[in-house]
Amino acid sequence: MMYAFVFPGQGSQSIGMLGDLADLPVVQNTIKEASDALNLDLLKMMKEGPIEDLNLTVNTQPVMLTASVAAYRAWLDIGGAAPAMVAGHSLGEYSALTAAGVFDLADAVKLVRVRAQAMQNAVPVGVGGMAAILGIDDDVVKTVCDNAAQATGEVVQAVNFNSPGQVVIAGHKGAVEKACELAKEAGAKRALVLPVSAPFHSTLLEPAAEVLAQALVNVEMKAPQIPLVNNVDVKVETQLANIRDALVRQAWHPVRWVECVRFMADQGVTDLVECGPGKVLAGLAKRIDARVAGHALVDQASLAAVKELLK
């Protein structure tokens, strides 16, 4: 048995996230550490919201990172062993890098807040959009996006390859809506516009990558203590310059999650443990690769159960 820890991105946040994990001293200390770095009460936001504040990208990104790192520290605190590998979906890559010791938590939360602000500034609210396309092949989704882009003269691209038959697209709002229409005509079971404020991972976010590149220059980074599979190249990098470069490109390139999970399975990983709010990545594991089982650390009971299972 060989396990990897995976960290979720935006979309898994909710009021009451972390459940009774939030009662653990190690979790409270982690949240305080991040709150002090940002001068923001993250625990109150996680427990009470309001949801409108929690869903603002500039809040969601540091909140998700903090919650994920807190859950990971809770795992270590009960004597759980460090995983053989880590990976994170989109924003979750920053949580994974923090767990792997590349970033200090205080630096990481400040960095993702800069990232979030840069992403929002790159495309004003209402101009961009994203949608989930379910039930058609990746290549069909790409063709649909090309046709919608041609028809509208705008940008729309496949940006998150989440599992076979589940692809997220992003770009200009009108082009995304057109692509949804064409996807349904091409046999998609669903084409669902997502409630997000920016077209994440599309080429429209290239200006955000430039801001991120500047911010990364000023953040101290250390060599990873755990191999990390990145989103943009599906590769384990050890050189800090390469890790930095991959993060910059990740902002405006697709998340290749299906390939990341298969890569880990090829290395011998049998179990994926999702660390942080929600169970999305744990649920996708088996659908992506039958060799891999998924588990999620969402409360104290699951923390104990996963430890028992993986010992």
Disulfide bonds with the S-S distance in Angstrom:
none
